[in-house]
Amino acid sequence: MKTSKHLSKYLKTKDVTAPVSVTISAVEEQEFQGESKLVVYSSEIDQGLVCAKTVIRDLNSFFSPDNEDTDEWIGKRVVLF
C-alpha cells in the first residue's frame, strides 16, 4: 500500500526535516479560502508547495526575472529546507 494517500496534499514545514533538492514539474494556481495562491509541484515529492509571496519573488528572481512567467520554472531545481 502506498503511504502517499495518507499524507496531506500540500507540504508543511514539518514534512521537510532536512534539505532536499527537487525539480519543479508543474506550477498551478489554486484557491484557498477565497484567495488565489501558486502551488509548485516537484518530480520527487507528491505534495505541492503552497507559495508565499516571498517564495514567489525569489523563484521569479532566479528563474524568470524578465517576464515573471512560471512556465520558465519547469525543470529547474530548488532546495527545500
C-alpha positions in Angstrom: 0.0 0.0 0.0 1.3 3.5 -0.8 1.6 5.8 2.1 1.1 8.9 -0.1 -2.7 8.7 0.2 -2.3 9.3 4.0 -0.3 12.4 3.6 -1.6 16.0 3.2 -2.0 17.2 -0.4 0.4 20.1 0.5 3.8 20.2 2.1 4.1 21.5 5.6 7.2 22.8 7.4 7.4 19.6 9.4 7.4 17.5 6.2 10.9 18.7 5.3 13.2 17.7 8.1 16.5 18.0 6.1 17.3 20.0 2.9 16.1 18.2 -0.2 16.8 19.1 -3.8 13.7 18.8 -6.1 12.9 19.5 -9.8 9.9 21.7 -10.4 7.4 19.8 -12.6 4.3 22.0 -12.5 3.0 25.3 -11.2 -0.7 25.7 -10.6 -2.9 28.5 -9.4 -5.4 27.2 -6.7 -8.0 28.8 -4.5 -7.5 28.7 -0.7 -10.3 30.2 1.4 -11.2 32.6 -1.5 -7.6 33.6 -2.1 -5.6 32.6 -5.2 -2.2 31.0 -4.5 0.5 29.4 -6.6 1.3 25.8 -5.8 4.6 24.3 -7.0 4.9 20.6 -7.6 8.1 18.6 -8.0 9.0 15.3 -9.6 10.4 13.9 -6.3 7.6 14.7 -3.9 3.9 14.0 -4.3 2.8 17.0 -2.2 2.6 20.5 -3.6 4.3 23.6 -2.0 1.9 26.5 -1.5 4.0 29.6 -2.2 4.0 32.6 0.0 4.7 35.9 -1.7 8.4 35.8 -0.7 8.9 32.4 -2.3 7.2 33.6 -5.5 9.5 36.7 -5.6 12.6 34.5 -5.0 11.6 32.0 -7.7 10.9 34.8 -10.2 14.3 36.5 -9.5 16.1 33.2 -10.0 14.2 31.7 -13.0 12.2 34.4 -14.8 13.4 37.9 -13.9 12.5 39.4 -17.2 8.9 38.2 -17.6 7.7 36.6 -14.4 6.5 33.6 -16.3 6.1 30.4 -14.2 6.5 28.3 -17.3 10.2 29.1 -17.1 10.3 27.4 -13.6 9.5 24.0 -15.0 12.6 21.7 -15.0 14.5 24.0 -12.6 16.0 22.5 -9.4 15.5 24.1 -6.0 16.4 23.1 -2.5 13.6 22.9 0.2 14.7 23.3 3.8 
